[in-house]
Amino acid sequence: MKVSIHVLLTSLLIVTSSARIRILDLLRDYGLGTSYRIKTVPLPQLDEYDFIVVGSGPGGAPVANRLSENKTWKVLLLEAGKPEGLFHQVPLLSVSFVNTEYDWQYRGQPQKNACLGIIDQKCPFTKGKALGGSSSINSMIYARGHQLDYDSWAKRGNYGWSFQEVLPYFRKSERATLRQPADALHRGRTGYLRVQNVPWHTPLTTAFLKSGKQLGYNIIDYNGRQRVGFSYTQATMSDGARCSASQAYLQVNRSNLDIVSEARVSKVLIDDTNRVYGVEFIRNNKSYRVRASKEVILSAGSIDTAKLLMLSGIGPKDHLQSLGIKVVKDAKVGYNLQDHAAFAGLTFSVNQSVSLIAKNIQTPRAVLQYAIKGSGPYSTAAGIEALAFIRTKYATDARPDLELAFGAGAFNMDDGTFRRSRRVSQRMYDAIWKPLENQDVWAIWPAVQLPRSKGRVKLNSTNIEDDPIIDANLLDDPSDVEILLEGIKLSIEISKSKAFQRYHSQLHEEKIPGCESFTFASDDYWRCGIRHLTVTFNHEIGTAKMGSAGDSDAVVDPELRVYGVSGLRVIDASIIPEIPIGHLAATVYMIAEKGADMIRRSWRG
């Protein structure tokens, strides 16, 4: 462990989440805020680089690392956020950074079919604003998806993206140290990204896995060949501490790699021949330009990459013209937005102190356990201790269409930070979780895995400071609701298993506000609940879709080059044509490793 015992002991027990942010800032001011070293510079040291990478998350950090392996190339990495600090490394504290300066704090448009019990009906779109991007504040879950996800991409004309072709890049990125079961043929051992089982779990997690076995499911390595079953969480961590993209890939001291933080790119520079020649960025309220002799790589994520493309004149012609933006390339930027939607309204009480509620974890023993051994409650991946991937009766192929995310806690577990991170309304909280304050509970969030609902990202204005318009169109397709309904029924069945009845587990039966007219636990009641207590896993993809030259919806080609311009690629989640099952970071690390190889081949580097 690389964390300070003294800092943990004097802060975790006694301060609120907002105070942690203030302490982190003070520590950084005195040079004590980080538990690892990344060399940054205040401004680019050159006027021109071979490559400029925008964004330092699971897309940009690997690209910057791999390109700078070529000592003859000059590489610039620009990140809008600050470096991470010490508290970022504590997995359970992930939620503390939501709604802070380390989060873009995007809000979706009011939804007509979802998020009805969320403040203003605007579900949050939490995106990391730090060196490491969203991997600095996410739940760290590492889940690659199913073989058929990538074979489907290839069948759509995306050559080179079948599962057998991308598997080497999954393995290349990963350094896995896992408990059994672990599928050695599919796992990497020498990559930069550390992946391990969460080192500690509550007894309720054991009950969750036992219930899966009692229902006939196997305990699996869900990143191996078998994708249907139950498993302890696999997370991007090392010795119980977060392993973000920046920690994994940017702890390299190379004279040909410049990393500039707190530098917000505002525009891609494109000449009259549609050749990209650099970027414009803002730092400390001053605007700068820097040139790229070979390529600019956008790795800012599905929301900000789409925004930056459109501000630079690459996007839907009518939309850009309505804002007075000169159209460089008419393209379907911002379309095809997809996410994993989930239901957060299932809470189960137990009769023993075995959950992650505050009274159980804010103890000297828990803090010492983490500070000394990197274990205990603070090492859990944002409280998500186990997963299950299930095929419902609606599954159309071998892929699971449902995920169950298990956590030994719920919105009543802390001082309100957790529920505020999801923008759960006060009315909703008071009706459902307030009666459970200081009580031990557990929860399952069922999540639809192959959603049919699709949304769109648009510009709000031509000002880089204005948030984009995000209309996720969640649960627009009724089939997504029906899959979640199956997840609710299975979760209740799990709660009744012998393993959970050891703890006298009971479904909390307070009615969801807005659904009082329905009989509790009827199908229509749960359908109503799903639309009120909607959450997303913040797995936004698809807004700069990859596709063949004949695909009118494609923004980039199968080598991630933006159609209609030269010298510009996109390497992040926005290129994904169809959302994979599981969680997104693992897939983006793979895309980055493969994209970097494509660039190197193009320039014979």
N, C-alpha and C positions, 0 to 999 in steps of 0.2 A: 504493500500500500504506500502511496505517496502523499497521504493526507496528514495534516497536523492534528495530533491528538489534542493539544491544548485548544486549538480553535474549535474543534468539534465539541469538546467538553464545555466550553464557555459560551457556546452559541446555540447548538441544536436544542438544548433543553429549555432555554430561557427566552428565545426571541421568536417573534412572529415571522411569517414568510417575507413581509415587506421589510422588516428589519434586517433579514439576512441579505437582501439586496444592498442595503446601505452599508453593511459591514463588508460585503464583497468589494464595493467600490473603494472603501478605505484601504482594504488590504492591497488592492491593485495599485492604488496611489503610492503605497510604500514598497511596491515590488514584491508583495507576498501573496498576491491573489491567485496565482496560477501554480498548479502542481506539476507543470511540465514546461518545457521551453520551446517557443516558436519564435524564430527571428523575423521581426517585422521592420519595415522602414516607414517613415512618416509620409513620404511621397515617392513616386517612381524615380529611380536614379538615372534613367535613360529617357530620351525623347522617343525612342523606337525600340520595340521588342519584336522577336520573331512571333511570339504567341501572347495573346492577352486572354486570361480566363476570368470570367465574371461569376463570382459566387464560390464559396469555399465549403459547401456541404458535401454529401456523398457523391455528387457529380463532379464538382469543381476541384476538390482537394486531391482526389486520385489523378485527375488529368494533369494538374500542375506538377504533381510529383513525378509522374511517368515521363512527361515531356522534358522536364529538367534533368532527367537521367542522361540526356544527350548534352554533354558539356559545351557543345558548340552553339546550342540554342539559348537565347535569352527569353525567359518566361516571366510574365507579370501576372500576379493573382490579386484581384480587387474584391474586397469584401465590405459590405455596407455596415456590418455590425462590429462590435468590440471583441477582443479576446475573451475566451471563457475564464471563469474564476474557480476558486477552490470548491465552492458549494455545488457547481455544476457536476462535479465528479461523484456526488452522493446520489445514487439512483433514486431513492425514495423522494428526494426533494425536487424532482423534475417539475412538478406542478407549481413549485414556488416561482418559476421563471415565466409562467404564462401571465399575460397582461402586464409585463414589465418591459423595459427597454430591450430585453433580449428576445422579444416577440414582436412581429410586425402588427399583431393585434387586428388582423383583418376580420371583418364581419360580413357575412353573406347577406343577400337580399332577403326580405321577409318571404317566407315560404308559404305556399297555400296548402301543401300536402304534408308538411313535416315541420318540426321545430316549433309546434304550436304552444308548447309550454316553456319555451326559451324566451328570455327577455327580448321584447320587440319582434319575436318570431325570427330572430337573426342568429342562426347558428354561427359559432366562432370558427375561424379558419386560422388555427394556431400555426405560425411558421417561425422558425428560429432566425434570429437576427444576431449572429455571432460568428466568429471563426468556428467553422464546423457546421454552420447552417442549422437546420432542424435537428441534426444528430446531436446537437448540444443541449436540447431541451426535450427530446422525444422520450418515449417509453423504452427505447433501446431494443425492442423485440426484433429478432433476426428470423425472417421467414421468407424463403425464396420464391414460393409459388409452385405451380404444378408443371410437369413436363408439357402437358397439352397447351398451357398458356403460351409458351414460346413456339411450339409447333404451329399454333394458330397464327402467330405473327408471320411466320415464314410462309404459310399457305396464302397469306394475303399479298404476297409478292415481295416481302422483306427478306431478301436473300441474306444468308449468313446468320439468321436469328433463330434457327431451330434449337431445340433444347440441347441436342448433342453439340451444337456449335457454340452455345453460350456457357455450357457447364464448365469448360476450362477457365472461363473468366470468373465464375463464382468461386472456383477453387483457388484461382490466383489471388483473389482479394483477401482470402480468409486464413486466419490462424486459429483453428478450432481446438479447444481442450474441453471435451465433453464427457460426462458420465454416460454409461450405457443406458438405453441403446443408442449407438452412433453408427451410421452407415459410412464406413471408411472410404468406399469407392466414390462417394459424392462429396467428401469433405476435404477442405484445404488445410495444410499444416504449416505453410511457410509465408503466408501473406501478411500484409500490414494490419489488417483488421482483426482484432481479438474478438473471439466468440466463445462464450462459455455458458453452461447452465447457471442460472442464478444460484448462488452458493447457499442460500437459506430459504426455508419456506415454513409457513404455518402448518399445524396439523390439519387444517381444513383443506390444504392443497393435496395432501395424501388422500383425504376422503374423496376429493374430486376425481383423482386418478383411479381410486378403487371403485368408485361408482361407475366410471367408464368401463372398467373390466367387467363389473357385474351386469352391465348392459350389453356386453358382447364385443366391445371395442378393444383393440390392441393398444399397448403403450409403445409409441413410435418415436423415431427421429423424423420429425415432419419436414426436414430438409434433405431427407434421403429418398429412397425409391418409393416408400410407402407414405402416402399423404393423408390417409383417412385414419383418424384415431386420436388418442389423448396423449399429452406430453407436458412435462415441466417446461417452463419458458426457456428458450435459448436467447441470449442477449449479447449485445455488443459491449462487453465489459471485460476488464482484466483485474483479477484479484478483488472482485467486488466493486470496482470503480468504473465509471463510464469510460468507454473508448469511443470517442466521437471521431468524425472524419478528420478533424484537424489534428487530434492527438495521434491518430493512426498514420496519417500521410504527410503531415506538415512539420514534423519534428526532424527536419533535414536541414542542415546548414550548408546550402549550396550557393556559391557566389553568382550563379546564373539564374537564381530564382529570387525575385522580389515579391514580398507579400505586404500589401497595404490594407490595413483595416480602417473602418469608419470612412470608407470611400464608396459613395453611392453612384453607380453608373446611371447616367440620365439619357444616354443616346448612343446608338451605334452609328459610326460615321461611314457614309456610303458615297462614293463619287458618282459622276455622271455616267460611267460605264457599268454601274451597279457592282462595283468592286468595293468591299469593305476594307477600310484602311486604318481603323482605330476606333477609340471610344472617347466619349466625354464623361467626366465624372465630377462629383462634388465632394469636397472635404473641407470641414470647418468653414462652410458657407462660401467657399471659393470654387470656381469652376476651372477644370483643367482638361487638356486634351493630350492623349498619348497615342502613338501610332503602332500598328502591327504590320510587319512586312509579310507575314505568311497568313495567319488566321486569327480571328476572334472566336472564342468559344463561350457561348452562353450556358451557364449552369446555375441559374438563379431560381430554379423551381418552376412548377407549372403555372403559378400565378404571376410571378415577377418576370419570368422569361417572356411570357405572352405579353405582358405590359410593355416591356422594353422593345420587343419586336414591333409592336404597333406604334409606339412613340417614334420609332425609327422609320416608319413608312411601310412596314411589312405587315399586312393584315387585310381584313375585309374592306374592299374599296369604299362601299357606301358608308361604313362606320367611320373610316378615317377621314373621308371627305367632309362628313358632317361636323368634324372637329377642326377642319382646316389643315389637316396633315397631308403633305405631299405623298402620293402613293408611289412607292418604289416597286412593290409587288403585291398584287391582289391575291390574298391567300387566306385560308380558313383558320387563321390564328385565333385562339380563344374558344373555339368550338371543341366538342368532344370531351368536355370536362366530366370526369367520373371520380367517385369516391366510395369507400366502404361505409355505408350507413348502418347504425346499430341502435338498439333499444336499451335505455338505461333505467328502466322502471322496475326491474326485478330485484328485490331485497329479501334476504332470508335471515331470521334471527336464530341465535344459538344460545345455549345455557351455560357456556364456559368461556373464560377469558382467553380466547385463541385467535382473535382477529388482529388487524392492524389499526384498530382504533387508537386514538391519541394516548389514552391512559395506559395502554399496554406497551407503547413504544417510546414514549418520552420518559425514559428511565435511565439511571446511570448504567445499568447492565447492558441495555440495548446500545447505548452510545459507545461504551467501552468495547463491546463485541465488534462494532464496526471499526472503531479507531485502531484496534489492535490486530484484529483478524480479517477485516474486510468482509465480515459476515453479519448475520443478524437482520432485523427488520429493515434497517437502512440500506441494505444491499439489494432489496427487491426491486424489480424493474417497474418503478412507478406503481407498485402494488399489484401488478399483474403477474401472478405466480404460475399460471398454467393455461394451456390452450387446448381446444379440441377442434378438429376439422371434420365435418360431417357432410354426407350426401343425403339430402332430403328427397322426398318423393318427386320433387320438381327438378332434380338434377338431370341434365340432358346428355352428360357424358361422364367419364370417370372422375372428373374433378369434383371436390367437395364444394357445395354452393353455400355452406353455412360455417361460420366460425363461432365458437363459444369462448369468450375471454373471461377467465375466472379471476376474481380478486377477493381477498379476505377483508373486505371493507366496502363502504358505500359513501354516499355524499354526507353522511353524518360523522365521518371518521376524523375530521380535523376542525380547525377554527373557521371553516367556511371557504378556505382557499380552493379546495377541490371543486365544490359546486360552482364557485364563481368562475373557475377556469372553463366551465361548460355553459356558463350563463343561464343556469337553471333559475327560474323566477322565484321570488320570495314566496309567492302564493303556492307554488308547486312544492317548494322545500318544506314550508310550514305544514302542509297537509300530509306529506308522505314521510319525511325524514326527521322532522323536529321531534315527533313522539319517540324516536329511537335514539336521541342524543345520549351519549355515554353508554350505549348498549352495544354488545358484540354482534356483528352481522357479517354476512358475506353476500356477494353478488355475482351474477353472470350477465355479461353484455353479449347477446346474440348479434352477429353482424352478417349482413348479406355479402356474399363473396363475388358474385358475378352479376353486379347490378345492371339492369337495363335502362335505368334512368340516367339521362345525360344533361349537363348544364353548359354554361358558357361564361367566359370572362370577357369583359369589355372595359374600355377606358372610361373614366369619369370626366377627364379633361386632358389637356396637353401638359399639365403641370405634374412633374415627377413626384411631387410631394402629396398629391391627391391619391387616395386609395382607389384601386380599380373596383369596378362593379362585378361582384361575384354572385351569379345566380346558379347555384348547384342543381336546382330542380330536383331536389331529393324526394325519393319515393313517388315520383310522378307515375312510374309504371307500377300498377297494382301487384305484379308478380313479386316485386321486391318486398312488399309488405307480407305476402303469403309465406315467403321463405323465413322472414323474421318470426312470424307466427309459429311456424314449426320449431324454431329455435326456442321460443318461450315454452312451448309444451315439453320439449326435451329437457330444458333446464328445470322445470318443475318436477319432472320424472326423476332427474338426478337428485334433487333435494329430498326425495322420498326414499332414496336408496338406504340400504342398511348402514353404509359407511357414514352418511350424514345423520341418520337417526340416532346414532351414538351421541350426537350433540343436541338431540331433540330439535332439529332444524325445522323452522316453520316459515312459510311464505307470509310476508307482511301484507295484510289485506286492506290497508287504507286505500280508498279509491282515488284514482288519478283525477285531479280537477279537470273538468271538461268532458269527462267520461262517466259522470254519475248516473246518467240515464240508462246505462247498460248494466246487465247482470254481471257482477264481479266474476272474472275468469272465463266469461263466455268468449267465443271467437271475436264477436263484434267489439266487446270491451277491450280486448288486447289490440285489435286493429286500431281502435281509437287511441289507446295508450301509446302505440308505436308512433303515431303521427304527432303526439304531444311531447313525448320524452325521447326525441330523436337526438342522437349524437353521431358524429362522424369520427373516423379514425385518422382524419387529416392525411389521407392518402391520395391527394389530388393528382390526377394524371391527364395526359392526352391533349393538351391545348396547343401543341405544335406537333401534331401527329406525324409519325413516320409512315411512309407508304411508297409504292412504286410510282413511276412517272405517269402512269395511267390513272392514278387515284386522285380525283379532283379535290378530295378533302385533305390530301397530304401536304404538310408544310416542309418536311425534310425528307430526303431520300434515305435508303437503307444504310448509307454511310454517314448519316446524320448531317449532311450538307443542306443548307436552306435553299430550296428551289428559288430560282430567279435572281440570285445574287451569288457572287463568288467570295471566298475567303471568310465564310461564316458558317459555323456549326452550332447545333444545340446538343448538349450532352447532359440531360437530366430527365426527370419523370415526365416532362411535357411531351416527349417523343413517343411515349408508350401508346400504341393504338387501342389496346383493350386491357383493362385492369387485370392484373394477375391475382390469384388468391393469396391470402396471407397478409404480410406487412411489406411496406414498400422499400425501405432503406436497402435491404439486401439486393433487390433488383437494380436499384440505381447505382450501387457500387459496381455491379456487374457491367451495366451500361457504360460506366466511366472507364473501366479497365479495357473494355472492347473498343470504345470510342478512341481512347488514347492510342491503342494499337493501329486503328484505322488512320489516324493522323500521321503516325510515324511511318506507316507504309506509304502514304501519299507523298511524304517529303523525304522518304528513304533515310529516315533518321534512326 
